[in-house]
Amino acid sequence: MKVILTTLNSKYIHTNLALRTLKANSPKDLPIELVEYTINDHLDDILGSLYNLKGEVYAFSCYIWNIEQTLKIVNNLKVVLPHCTIILGGPEVSFDGDKTLQICSADIIVKGEGESIFRDLLVHLNNQTEYKNLSGIVYRDNNNILETQNSTPIKNMDNLNFAYQDEDMSKYQNQILYYEGSRGCPFSCSYCLSSVEKGVRNHSIERIQRDLLFFIKNNVKQVKFVDRTFNANLNWSKAIIKFLIENTNYLTNFHFEIAADLLDEEIIQLLNIAPIGLFQLEIGVQSVNNETLTTISRKTNIDKIEKNVKKLLEKQNIHVHLDLIAGLPYENFSSFEISFNRVYSMNPHMLQLGFLKLLKGSPITIEKDKYSYKHTPYAPYEILSNKYISYEELLYLKNVEQLVDKYYNTRAFQKTINYIINHHYSNPFQFFKDLIQFFEKNNLFNQSHNKDKFYSIIMNFITQQQYLDSELIKDLIKLDYLSYNKLSLPTFIKSTGPHKEKVFEMLKDQAFKENYLPHFSQEPAKKIYKQIHAENFKYNLTDMQNIKKETTLLLFYKSDKQHLDHTNEYVEIPFSVEDLF
């Protein structure tokens, strides 16, 4: 019996952990093939590919991002291979399996945790024995759809085989791999499916260390822990962090979702000594409205989150990502603006604005009428309005999200945006309101823009605003551009650098190279010139806390050091030195 495990990932860079875990824990004597597609692939191509595999059993992993395409493929697959058995699993079919079977041609649905059920199901299918007494499934019985009782969760996580034990890791060099250190969550946030399962089950430290060494030795680019709250057990998480610091290969990055208010001084100090880029931390703040947090059963301390985030950012060695959710109960537009400003002021490397999705099985979905929720009837079930916020206001916040993503999260406008907000606005949200107005007035939301265009737009925005310090802000745009992009300026940013001959004279001088460009000291001027850019500024911007109106020459070059955001570094060349050439 040939088994095909398959799914549609949201992007090529992603991989599916569930399928790999199922395969690693399935009977070893069965031929099982794992194939992944993306939601951007043509459905006809996917159908043809699956058909050509000639499987007898097809098992699909289903999520909010792929369920619609998956069901279309399932229905067509059953037409071209009518005798195959089709199994569905995953969070998108676990809570209403009977309804799913009513609208598609699948034969069986595995509810919830699938490793044991799927293994036993394959044994029965292979032996052609009765499987209908298995717990944790929904299945067809002639014209009826029947459901068995829920299965018992696996108690000892170490009994599960490592998902990647038989994988050829060379094919994943440019993809994100996912890893599960624990299951469950100690919290009961009503919008989250993790609130349905009570308690947390962890792999042992010894098992995790063995697994993580496998990723490190194979130079995997990034490993994302899918644990809902990685630091729920502080001693357990400290041991893992300490192990990763001690065994880093300076290539593999590890991403964790944490509760920042659970951090203690010991773990913060440990994180602060980590090599640059080893860790990414995602912290779900969601709201700072106390009534909202109480209503969604999210126990959190916003003041402590803010305090600990600032400590995590001190060394600039860890990427910190903060989340907000629009559309929660009691969070109206004004309240969301307060949440936005509070979280923005924490200065994370990324601020993600999400929009509430009423997930199947989540407590907030069950009581949605209490808050007058309106949402799309199809995945991802994103809300359209509730009694606190209108559809028009949510649309506006979508524009905020778009501009935050382009002008804040890219980090490519960092000095410019920070200066404008600090010197011209009472809070960040007011700045984005003005920027939205500018985009709408010039019909910029309905166009696609490359990176240079976003610089051009902010230049035009500054001109329209008629800031008295617009020349200084334009210098900041030029500084940001040369710090985050190629070492040459676009036509709309005027270059005022010294003549090429003068730069060459500087680069020919050995003492100059050793003082200002030591890592280029042994290279000839012609080679160095191709790797640097000399630019004059009207202001001295080398100390953002003490900006001076004085002409300044900066030399930009590609950094050979690891940084969390910018790609280029620069050094100031005093005019007393420049005048020598």
C-alpha positions in Angstrom: 0.0 0.0 0.0 1.5 3.3 -1.2 0.9 6.3 1.0 1.2 9.9 -0.1 1.5 12.6 2.6 0.9 16.0 1.2 -0.1 19.6 1.9 -0.1 23.1 0.4 2.3 25.4 2.3 1.7 29.2 2.2 5.1 29.8 0.7 7.9 27.8 -0.8 10.3 28.8 2.0 8.0 27.0 4.5 8.0 23.3 5.3 5.4 21.2 7.0 6.3 19.7 10.4 3.1 17.7 10.8 3.7 15.6 7.7 7.3 14.8 8.7 6.2 13.8 12.2 3.5 11.5 10.9 5.9 9.9 8.5 8.6 9.4 11.2 6.0 7.7 13.4 4.3 5.6 10.8 4.9 1.8 10.2 8.4 1.4 8.7 7.4 -1.3 6.3 5.0 0.9 4.4 6.2 2.9 1.4 5.4 6.5 2.4 6.2 9.5 0.1 6.0 13.1 1.3 5.3 15.8 -1.3 4.7 19.5 -0.7 3.2 22.2 -2.8 2.3 25.8 -2.2 -1.0 27.7 -2.4 0.5 29.6 -5.4 0.8 26.5 -7.5 -1.8 25.8 -10.1 -4.4 23.3 -8.8 -4.4 21.4 -12.1 -0.6 20.9 -11.8 -1.0 19.7 -8.2 -3.8 17.3 -9.2 -1.7 15.9 -12.1 1.3 15.5 -9.9 -0.7 13.6 -7.2 -2.3 11.4 -9.8 1.0 10.4 -11.3 2.2 9.3 -7.9 -0.5 6.6 -8.0 -1.0 6.4 -4.3 -3.5 4.1 -2.6 -3.8 6.4 0.4 -3.5 10.2 0.2 -3.3 12.2 3.5 -3.7 16.0 3.4 -2.6 18.4 6.2 -5.3 21.1 6.4 -5.0 24.7 7.7 -6.8 28.0 7.2 -4.5 29.1 4.4 -4.9 26.0 2.3 -8.3 24.4 3.1 -10.2 25.8 0.1 -7.6 24.7 -2.5 -7.2 21.4 -0.6 -10.9 20.5 -0.8 -11.0 21.3 -4.5 -8.0 19.0 -5.1 -9.5 16.2 -2.9 -12.8 16.3 -4.9 -11.0 16.1 -8.2 -8.6 13.5 -7.0 -11.5 11.2 -6.0 -12.8 11.5 -9.6 -9.6 10.5 -11.3 -8.6 7.9 -8.6 -12.0 6.7 -7.3 -10.7 3.8 -5.3 -8.0 5.7 -3.4 -8.6 6.4 0.3 -8.3 10.1 1.2 -7.6 11.2 4.8 -7.7 14.7 6.1 -6.1 16.0 9.3 -5.0 19.3 10.9 -6.6 22.1 12.9 -8.9 23.2 10.0 -10.8 19.9 10.0 -10.5 18.7 13.6 -13.5 20.6 15.1 -16.2 20.0 12.5 -15.1 16.9 10.6 -18.7 15.8 10.0 -19.4 19.1 8.1 -16.2 18.8 6.2 -17.1 15.3 4.9 -20.5 16.6 3.8 -18.9 19.0 1.4 -15.9 16.9 0.1 -15.0 13.5 -1.2 -12.6 12.6 1.6 -13.1 9.2 3.4 -11.7 9.8 6.8 -10.8 12.7 9.1 -8.2 12.4 11.9 -9.2 14.7 14.8 -6.5 16.5 16.8 -3.2 14.9 17.7 -2.6 12.5 14.9 0.6 10.4 15.3 -0.9 7.4 17.1 -4.3 7.5 15.2 -2.7 7.8 11.8 -0.2 5.0 12.5 -3.0 2.6 13.6 -5.2 3.7 10.8 -2.5 2.9 8.2 -2.1 -0.6 9.8 -5.8 -1.3 9.5 -6.0 0.0 5.9 -2.9 -2.0 4.9 -4.3 -5.2 6.5 -7.8 -4.4 5.2 -9.2 -4.8 8.8 -11.9 -2.8 10.5 -10.7 0.7 11.6 -14.1 2.1 12.7 -13.4 1.4 16.4 -10.4 3.7 16.4 -10.8 6.8 18.6 -10.2 10.2 17.1 -11.7 9.8 13.6 -14.7 10.9 11.6 -15.5 8.5 8.7 -18.1 7.5 6.2 -20.3 4.4 6.7 -22.4 3.9 3.6 -24.5 7.1 3.5 -23.8 8.0 7.1 -21.0 10.1 8.6 -19.9 8.8 12.0 -17.6 10.2 14.6 -15.7 8.3 17.4 -14.6 9.6 20.8 -11.6 11.8 21.0 -8.2 10.1 21.4 -6.0 10.3 24.4 -3.0 12.7 24.0 0.4 11.2 24.0 1.8 11.5 27.5 5.5 11.0 26.9 6.6 13.3 24.1 9.9 11.5 23.9 8.1 8.4 22.6 7.7 10.3 19.3 10.4 9.8 16.7 12.3 12.9 15.5 10.6 14.3 12.5 13.8 14.8 10.4 15.6 11.6 11.3 15.5 10.2 7.7 15.6 13.5 5.8 18.2 14.7 3.3 18.9 18.0 4.9 20.9 19.4 2.0 17.6 20.2 0.2 16.5 22.6 3.0 19.4 25.0 3.0 17.1 27.9 2.0 14.0 26.9 3.8 12.6 27.3 7.3 12.3 24.1 9.4 9.9 23.8 12.2 10.4 22.0 15.5 8.2 21.1 18.5 9.7 21.2 21.9 6.4 21.2 23.7 2.6 20.8 23.2 -0.1 22.8 24.8 -0.1 26.2 26.5 -0.5 27.3 30.2 -2.8 30.1 29.1 -6.4 30.1 27.9 -6.6 33.0 25.4 -10.1 32.7 23.9 -9.0 33.5 20.3 -6.4 30.7 20.3 -6.8 27.0 19.6 -4.2 26.2 22.2 -6.8 27.2 24.8 -8.8 24.0 24.0 -6.0 21.7 25.3 -5.2 22.0 29.0 -1.7 21.6 30.3 1.8 21.5 28.7 3.8 18.4 27.6 7.6 18.8 27.0 10.2 16.8 25.3 13.1 16.1 27.7 16.1 18.4 27.6 18.3 15.4 26.6 16.0 14.7 23.6 15.8 18.3 22.6 19.6 18.7 22.7 20.1 15.7 20.5 17.5 17.0 18.0 18.9 20.6 17.9 22.5 19.3 17.4 21.2 17.7 14.2 20.0 21.0 12.9 23.2 22.8 13.9 25.5 20.1 12.3 23.5 20.4 9.1 23.8 24.2 9.0 20.0 24.7 8.8 19.2 28.4 8.1 16.4 28.8 10.5 14.5 26.6 13.0 11.2 27.9 14.3 9.8 26.4 17.5 6.1 25.9 17.2 5.7 25.9 21.0 2.9 28.3 21.9 4.8 29.7 25.0 8.4 28.6 24.8 9.3 30.0 28.3 6.3 28.6 30.1 8.8 26.5 32.1 11.7 28.8 32.8 14.2 26.2 33.8 13.5 24.1 30.7 13.8 27.1 28.4 16.9 28.4 30.1 18.6 25.0 29.6 17.8 25.1 25.9 18.9 28.7 25.4 22.2 27.9 27.2 22.8 24.8 25.1 22.2 26.7 21.9 24.6 29.5 22.9 27.3 27.0 23.8 26.8 25.0 20.5 26.1 27.7 18.0 27.5 27.4 14.5 26.9 31.1 13.9 24.7 30.2 10.9 21.5 28.6 12.3 18.9 30.9 13.8 16.3 29.8 16.3 12.8 31.5 16.6 10.7 31.3 19.7 7.3 32.6 20.8 7.6 33.8 24.3 5.6 35.5 27.1 7.9 38.5 27.9 6.3 39.0 31.3 7.4 35.5 32.4 11.1 36.3 31.8 13.3 36.6 34.9 16.7 38.4 35.2 18.7 35.2 34.8 17.2 34.3 31.4 17.4 37.9 30.2 21.1 38.0 31.1 21.6 34.7 29.3 19.9 36.1 26.1 22.0 39.2 26.3 25.2 37.3 25.8 23.9 35.3 22.8 25.8 35.8 19.5 24.1 38.4 17.2 21.3 36.8 15.2 21.2 33.5 17.1 17.7 34.1 18.4 14.5 35.7 17.3 11.8 36.3 19.9 8.1 36.8 19.0 6.1 38.3 21.7 2.3 38.5 21.5 1.2 41.7 23.3 -2.2 41.7 21.4 -3.6 44.7 23.3 -2.9 46.9 26.3 -6.6 47.4 27.1 -7.1 45.7 30.5 -10.8 45.0 29.8 -9.9 43.4 26.5 -7.2 41.2 28.1 -9.5 40.1 30.9 -12.3 39.3 28.5 -10.1 37.1 26.3 -8.6 35.4 29.4 -5.2 36.6 28.6 -3.3 37.0 31.9 -0.4 39.3 31.2 1.5 42.3 32.8 1.9 45.0 30.2 4.3 47.0 32.4 6.5 44.0 32.9 6.4 43.2 29.1 7.6 46.7 28.3 10.3 46.6 30.9 11.6 43.2 29.7 11.4 44.1 26.0 13.7 47.1 26.6 16.2 44.9 28.4 16.1 42.4 25.5 16.8 45.2 23.1 19.7 46.7 25.0 22.5 44.6 23.4 20.9 44.6 19.9 21.8 41.0 19.5 18.3 39.5 19.4 15.5 40.2 16.9 12.4 41.1 18.8 9.0 40.9 17.1 5.9 42.2 18.8 2.3 41.4 17.8 -1.0 43.3 18.1 -4.5 42.0 17.2 -7.2 44.3 15.9 -10.8 43.3 16.5 -10.7 41.9 20.0 -13.6 42.5 22.4 -13.8 46.0 23.9 -11.0 47.3 21.7 -12.5 50.1 19.6 -10.5 52.3 17.2 -9.4 54.7 19.9 -8.4 51.9 22.2 -6.4 50.2 19.4 -4.6 53.5 18.7 -3.5 53.5 22.4 -2.3 49.9 22.1 -0.5 50.7 18.9 1.4 53.7 20.4 2.3 51.8 23.6 3.7 48.8 21.7 5.4 51.0 19.0 7.2 52.9 21.8 8.8 49.7 22.9 10.9 49.9 19.6 10.7 46.3 18.5 12.5 45.2 15.3 9.1 44.2 13.9 5.6 45.3 14.8 3.0 42.9 13.3 -0.6 44.1 13.1 -2.9 41.1 12.9 -6.6 41.0 12.5 -8.7 38.6 14.6 -9.7 35.4 13.0 -12.5 33.3 14.4 -10.9 29.9 14.3 -13.0 26.8 14.4 -13.1 25.4 18.0 -11.8 28.5 19.7 -13.8 29.8 22.7 -14.3 33.3 21.1 -15.8 31.7 18.1 -18.3 29.8 20.2 -19.4 33.1 21.9 -19.1 35.3 18.8 -22.8 36.4 19.0 -22.1 38.0 22.4 -19.8 40.5 20.7 -21.8 40.8 17.5 -19.0 39.5 15.4 -19.4 39.5 11.6 -16.7 37.5 9.7 -16.0 36.0 6.4 -17.7 32.6 6.1 -14.6 31.1 4.5 -11.0 30.6 5.7 -9.3 32.4 7.3 -12.6 33.6 9.0 -11.2 37.1 9.5 -13.6 39.5 11.3 -15.4 42.2 9.3 -16.8 44.0 12.3 -18.0 43.7 15.9 -20.0 45.9 18.3 -16.8 47.9 19.1 -15.1 48.4 15.7 -16.6 48.9 12.2 -15.6 47.5 8.9 -14.5 50.9 7.7 -12.2 51.3 10.8 -10.7 47.9 10.1 -10.1 48.8 6.5 -8.3 51.9 7.8 -6.1 49.7 10.1 -5.3 47.6 7.1 -3.7 50.7 5.6 -1.8 51.3 8.8 -0.6 47.7 8.7 0.6 48.2 5.1 2.6 51.3 5.9 4.0 50.0 9.1 5.2 47.0 7.2 7.0 49.1 4.5 8.3 52.0 6.6 8.9 50.4 10.0 9.4 46.6 9.7 11.8 46.8 6.8 14.1 48.9 9.1 15.2 50.7 5.9 13.8 54.1 7.0 14.7 53.7 10.6 16.4 57.0 11.3 14.1 59.0 9.1 10.8 57.8 10.6 12.1 57.9 14.2 13.2 61.6 13.7 9.9 62.7 12.1 7.8 61.1 14.8 9.9 62.4 17.7 10.1 65.9 16.3 6.8 66.5 14.6 4.1 64.2 16.2 2.7 63.6 19.6 2.6 59.8 18.9 3.4 57.3 16.1 -0.2 56.7 15.1 -0.7 60.4 14.2 2.3 60.1 11.8 0.8 57.1 10.1 -2.5 58.9 9.8 -0.8 61.7 7.9 1.1 59.2 5.7 -2.2 57.4 4.9 -3.8 60.6 3.9 -0.9 61.3 1.6 -1.1 57.8 0.0 -4.8 58.2 -0.5 -4.6 61.6 -2.0 -2.0 60.5 -4.5 -3.7 57.1 -5.2 -0.6 55.2 -4.0 -2.3 52.3 -2.2 -3.6 50.9 -5.6 -0.2 50.7 -7.1 2.8 48.4 -6.7 6.0 50.0 -5.6 9.7 48.9 -5.5 11.9 49.8 -2.6 13.3 53.0 -4.3 9.7 54.2 -4.9 9.0 54.1 -1.2 12.0 56.4 -0.6 10.7 58.7 -3.4 7.2 58.8 -1.7 8.6 59.7 1.7 10.6 62.5 0.0 7.5 63.9 -1.6 5.6 63.5 1.7 8.2 65.7 3.5 8.0 68.3 0.8 4.2 68.4 1.1 4.4 68.7 4.9 6.7 71.7 4.6 8.7 70.8 7.7 11.1 73.6 8.7 13.8 71.0 9.1 13.1 69.3 5.7 16.7 69.6 4.6 17.8 67.7 7.7 15.1 65.0 7.1 16.3 64.6 3.5 19.8 64.0 4.8 18.4 61.3 7.0 16.7 59.7 4.0 20.0 59.7 2.2 21.7 58.2 5.3 19.0 55.5 5.6 19.2 54.7 1.9 23.0 54.2 1.9 22.8 52.2 5.1 20.3 49.6 3.9 20.6 49.5 0.1 23.1 49.4 -2.7 26.1 51.8 -2.4 24.8 54.3 -5.0 22.0 56.8 -4.8 18.9 56.9 -7.0 18.3 60.0 -9.2 15.7 61.6 -6.8 18.3 61.7 -4.0 21.0 64.2 -4.9 24.5 62.9 -4.5 27.0 65.5 -3.2 30.1 63.3 -2.7 33.7 64.4 -3.4 35.1 63.9 -6.9 36.2 60.4 -7.9 39.9 61.6 -8.2 39.9 62.8 -4.6 38.4 59.6 -3.3 41.1 57.6 -5.2 43.8 59.7 -3.7 42.5 58.9 -0.2 42.2 55.2 -0.9 45.8 55.1 -2.3 47.1 56.4 1.1 48.1 53.5 3.3 47.8 55.4 6.6 44.3 56.6 5.6 43.2 53.0 4.9 44.6 51.7 8.1 42.9 54.5 10.1 39.5 54.5 8.5 39.1 51.3 6.5 41.4 48.8 8.3 39.7 45.7 6.8 40.6 47.1 3.3 44.1 48.0 4.2 45.7 45.4 2.0 43.6 46.0 -1.0 44.4 48.3 -4.0 42.4 51.6 -4.4 40.7 50.5 -7.5 39.2 47.4 -5.8 38.2 49.4 -2.7 36.5 52.1 -4.8 34.0 49.5 -6.1 33.0 48.6 -2.6 32.6 52.0 -1.0 30.6 55.2 -1.5 31.7 58.7 -0.3 28.9 61.1 0.4 28.7 64.7 1.8 25.9 65.6 4.2 24.7 69.0 5.3 24.4 67.7 8.8 26.5 65.7 11.1 24.3 62.6 11.8 26.9 60.4 13.4 25.3 61.0 16.8 21.5 61.1 16.5 21.2 62.6 20.0 23.4 65.5 19.1 22.8 66.4 15.4 24.8 69.3 14.2 24.4 71.5 11.2 27.9 71.0 9.7 29.0 69.5 6.4 30.1 66.0 7.0 31.8 63.4 4.8 30.9 59.8 5.3 32.4 56.7 3.7 29.9 53.8 3.3 31.0 50.2 2.8 29.5 46.7 2.9 29.7 45.4 6.5 31.7 42.3 7.2 30.1 42.1 10.7 26.7 40.6 11.5 23.9 43.1 12.2 20.3 42.6 12.9 19.1 45.1 10.3 21.4 47.3 8.3 23.8 45.9 5.7 26.2 48.8 5.3 28.4 50.6 7.8 29.9 54.1 7.5 32.8 56.1 9.0 33.2 59.8 9.3 36.2 61.4 7.5 37.2 64.7 9.2 37.7 67.5 6.8 41.1 68.1 8.3 42.0 64.7 6.8 40.1 65.2 3.5 41.9 68.5 2.9 45.2 66.7 2.8 44.3 65.1 -0.5 
